[in-house]
Amino acid sequence: MSLQGSLRLGVELPNTAALGVVTGRDFNDLRGGADVGVQRYTGYTEYDAAVKARQRLSPGAILLVQYQAARQSDAPRTDRSVPGDFRVFSLQERDFLHGQLTLSGAGPFHRVRVDASALRQSERTDRFRIARDRIEREDANVWTLGLRAEGERGLSWNNASLRVGADVFHDQVTGAATWGAIQVPGAFEPRPELARYPGSPTALATGLFGLLQMDLGPSATGHVGARAQLNRTHLPADNRLELQFPGSPVLPAITEQALGVAGELGFQQRATENVTLFANLATGFRAPNVDDYLRLGAEGPGFVLPSRELSPEVSYTGEVGGRFQRGNLARVQAVYAYTFIDNLVTAVPTEFNGETHTPDGLAYLARTNADNAQVHAVELSGQVKPVPSLTLLAQAAWVFSSQKRLDPLEPAAPPQTEPFNKSPPLNGLVRATWEPVDFAFVEGVFQWAANQERLSAADREDIRICPESPGCQGTPGWGAVHLRAGARWRWFTTTLELRNLTDASYRFHASGVDAPGRSVTLALEGSL
């Protein structure tokens, strides 16, 4: 059972527009399918608010300012909770302030846009260890300041347009850990050795980018883009392992730098009136972040140790596809993409002080650069309108992945080949939408996924995927049927949704919670 409500108020004048929204959500424990029943400790509450204002300063200048806030409380972490050892996200907060100035006809550019932003994300987790009469509390906060400038202008040849810009983002992370007795609320003492991050690490990312688009003929277009980026990450001295395990080394303070370049080249050709072909090539770059270097503690399938000497990830992607479209009557699209990732940063099993598992039974994990990974992906979709009031849609997606990684327990052994972590199975949906009149609709959806038995070593250690290991067979395939109907009358709109009509028991691959069983959602909206 859940209850959600939202209130939205907006005003629009010739040169001024403003909008405000407040939302409240109260979710009780989720009931799964017939074989699952009520999943205890899955409920939580959430409150959101947003305000946005846009002001025309002059005929060629528009200023936009917006603020967003989100608060979630008491969201249990079911994948890491067992009887007598309960974990909960006591508070999760997000505050985002953003300003944007758009200028038309500014110097050599037809349009200039400048964005400035400030983002705060905060998380508090509590672990209730009943046998020890102890609450272990962890706080993590991230402040991100950003500035971005972009200019765009049309060129006089081949209907070309050029967009260039620069951006800079600065992150500051803080973390703290305390614990206290369950029987004595509020009496907490600091435990710095249990903090997710030590001190106040910072990260700076700044880059330059450009994109050129143009016509290559009467029925072809192309684009080329490039980006250069510098990442600078400061890691403070880290003595958390020495505090927990006397004799362990203290990691020194260090500043890591990485310079990367990414590019993209694309082409689109209209082969016939109804058929369009396209191809894209791209490279990507990701520098290790604060979490990659400094995360310490239980996460996912194991206990992650802090890392050093990580290299940036580099990816190479090729994509080809085609699209057939005949007005609003039919549309079919097929896309194949291949991605190769080198120096993949991933968590792999390791030894620490001669042990492979913590006293709680979690495997020790260390982040390192795996040899490489590759991903094949195919997406198919088709939509037809046999009659004006009926729309039929079918979609399917397939991913085949593999990665090669070195085994830190056997450095001389050849790289191990296994699937990418949390690779999704073959999945898709079929949807039929009937709109007999312009103010009402009825829609049926069949959503499905095949078995996912291709698992990595980390997947087999993840309780969300393999609650019983060894012998884990992965995530079973499933199918679910949903119905929706809605109508509008003057200022009033209502929507009725019936989900999982057969009460099937299933979960999305790598999710920690089973999907809802047979359920009904009624939404009412009124506007003045």
Secondary structure, DSSP 4 states (H G I P E B T S, - for coil): -EEEEEEEEEEE-SSEEEEEEEEEEEE-PEE--TTT-EETT--EEEEEEEEEEEEEEETTEEEEEEEEEEEEEEEE-GGG-BTTEEEEEEEEEEEEEEEEEEEEEETTEEEEEEEEEEEEEEEEEEEEEGGGTEEEEEEEEEEEEEEEEEEEEE-SSTT-EEEEEEEEEEEEEEEEEEEEETTSTT-EEE-GGG-SS-S--EEEEEEEEEEEEEEEETTEEEEEEEEEEEEEEEE--B-HHHHHSTTPPPBPPEEEEEEEEEEEEEEEEE-SSSEEEEEEEEEEEE---HHHHH--EEETTEEEEP--S---EEEEEEEEEEEEEETTTEEEEEEEEEEEEES-EEEEE--BTTBSB-TTSPEEEEEEE-SEEEEEEEEEEEEEEEETTEEEEEEEEEEEEEEEE--TTSTTSPPEEEPPTT---SEEEEEEEEEEETTEEEEEEEEEE--B----HHHHT-TTT-SS-SS---BPPEEEEEEEEEEEETTEEEEEEEE-TT------TT-SSPPP-SEEEEEEEE--
